[in-house]
Amino acid sequence: LRRDATELGPVGSMKPFDLVFLDPPYGKGLGERALVSAKAGGWLAPGATIVLEESSEVELDLPEGFAEDHARDYGAARVHFLSLA
């Protein structure tokens, strides 16, 4: 699918996803905006696992309904493992 991840719209006839990978440009808050869009549009299955890459220097401001299970640093990148609460 070719869509703006921050404005996904409804999932439509597809089934919600239980595994999602996000690798937005660092430091712009786009990962958090994509999470909100995916949740609002019904793209995430209950208990979904989300893998979000962001700069290790950026503190995530997780939207309501998401929890960080753990994170790992790889050089300048931090990979966050999130779940849909």
C-alpha positions as a Markdown table, in Angstrom:
| # | Residue | x | y | z |
|---|---|---|---|---|
| 1 | Leu | 0.0 | 0.0 | 0.0 |
| 2 | Arg | 1.2 | 3.5 | -0.8 |
| 3 | Arg | -0.1 | 5.8 | 2.0 |
| 4 | Asp | 1.0 | 8.4 | 4.4 |
| 5 | Ala | 1.4 | 6.5 | 7.6 |
| 6 | Thr | 0.3 | 9.5 | 9.7 |
| 7 | Glu | -3.1 | 9.6 | 7.8 |
| 8 | Leu | -3.9 | 5.9 | 7.1 |
| 9 | Gly | -7.7 | 6.2 | 7.3 |
| 10 | Pro | -9.8 | 3.1 | 8.0 |
| 11 | Val | -8.4 | -0.4 | 7.5 |
| 12 | Gly | -11.4 | -1.2 | 5.2 |
| 13 | Ser | -11.7 | -4.8 | 4.1 |
| 14 | Met | -8.3 | -5.9 | 5.3 |
| 15 | Lys | -7.7 | -7.6 | 8.6 |
| 16 | Pro | -5.9 | -5.7 | 11.3 |
| 17 | Phe | -2.2 | -6.4 | 11.6 |
| 18 | Asp | -0.6 | -8.1 | 14.6 |
| 19 | Leu | 3.0 | -7.1 | 13.7 |
| 20 | Val | 4.0 | -3.6 | 12.5 |
| 21 | Phe | 7.4 | -2.1 | 11.7 |
| 22 | Leu | 7.9 | 1.7 | 11.7 |
| 23 | Asp | 11.1 | 3.4 | 10.6 |
| 24 | Pro | 10.2 | 7.1 | 10.1 |
| 25 | Pro | 12.7 | 9.9 | 9.7 |
| 26 | Tyr | 14.3 | 10.5 | 13.1 |
| 27 | Gly | 13.3 | 13.3 | 15.5 |
| 28 | Lys | 10.1 | 14.5 | 13.8 |
| 29 | Gly | 7.4 | 12.7 | 15.9 |
| 30 | Leu | 6.2 | 10.8 | 12.9 |
| 31 | Gly | 6.3 | 7.4 | 14.6 |
| 32 | Glu | 4.0 | 8.6 | 17.3 |
| 33 | Arg | 1.7 | 10.1 | 14.7 |
| 34 | Ala | 1.7 | 6.9 | 12.7 |
| 35 | Leu | 0.8 | 4.9 | 15.9 |
| 36 | Val | -2.3 | 7.2 | 16.5 |
| 37 | Ser | -3.3 | 6.9 | 12.9 |
| 38 | Ala | -3.0 | 3.1 | 12.8 |
| 39 | Lys | -4.9 | 2.7 | 16.1 |
| 40 | Ala | -7.7 | 5.1 | 15.0 |
| 41 | Gly | -8.1 | 3.4 | 11.6 |
| 42 | Gly | -8.4 | -0.1 | 13.1 |
| 43 | Trp | -5.1 | -1.3 | 11.5 |
| 44 | Leu | -3.8 | -2.9 | 14.7 |
| 45 | Ala | -5.1 | -6.2 | 16.1 |
| 46 | Pro | -5.6 | -6.5 | 19.8 |
| 47 | Gly | -2.2 | -7.3 | 21.4 |
| 48 | Ala | -0.3 | -6.2 | 18.3 |
| 49 | Thr | 3.5 | -5.9 | 18.5 |
| 50 | Ile | 5.0 | -2.8 | 17.0 |
| 51 | Val | 8.7 | -2.3 | 16.3 |
| 52 | Leu | 9.6 | 1.4 | 16.1 |
| 53 | Glu | 13.0 | 2.7 | 15.2 |
| 54 | Glu | 14.0 | 6.2 | 16.3 |
| 55 | Ser | 17.1 | 8.1 | 17.2 |
| 56 | Ser | 18.7 | 7.0 | 20.5 |
| 57 | Glu | 18.7 | 10.7 | 21.5 |
| 58 | Val | 14.9 | 11.1 | 21.2 |
| 59 | Glu | 12.5 | 10.3 | 24.0 |
| 60 | Leu | 9.3 | 8.8 | 22.7 |
| 61 | Asp | 6.0 | 10.3 | 23.7 |
| 62 | Leu | 3.9 | 7.3 | 23.4 |
| 63 | Pro | 0.2 | 7.9 | 22.6 |
| 64 | Glu | -2.5 | 6.5 | 24.9 |
| 65 | Gly | -3.1 | 2.8 | 24.5 |
| 66 | Phe | 0.5 | 1.9 | 23.8 |
| 67 | Ala | 3.2 | 0.4 | 26.1 |
| 68 | Glu | 6.9 | -0.1 | 25.6 |
| 69 | Asp | 7.9 | -3.6 | 26.4 |
| 70 | His | 11.6 | -3.0 | 25.9 |
| 71 | Ala | 14.2 | -1.1 | 23.8 |
| 72 | Arg | 17.6 | -1.8 | 22.3 |
| 73 | Asp | 20.3 | 0.6 | 21.2 |
| 74 | Tyr | 22.2 | 0.0 | 18.0 |
| 75 | Gly | 24.6 | 2.9 | 17.5 |
| 76 | Ala | 22.6 | 6.1 | 16.9 |
| 77 | Ala | 19.4 | 4.1 | 16.6 |
| 78 | Arg | 17.1 | 2.8 | 19.3 |
| 79 | Val | 14.6 | 0.1 | 18.5 |
| 80 | His | 11.5 | 0.2 | 20.6 |
| 81 | Phe | 9.3 | -2.9 | 21.0 |
| 82 | Leu | 5.8 | -1.7 | 21.8 |
| 83 | Ser | 2.5 | -3.4 | 22.4 |
| 84 | Leu | -1.1 | -2.3 | 21.9 |
| 85 | Ala | -2.6 | -2.2 | 25.4 |
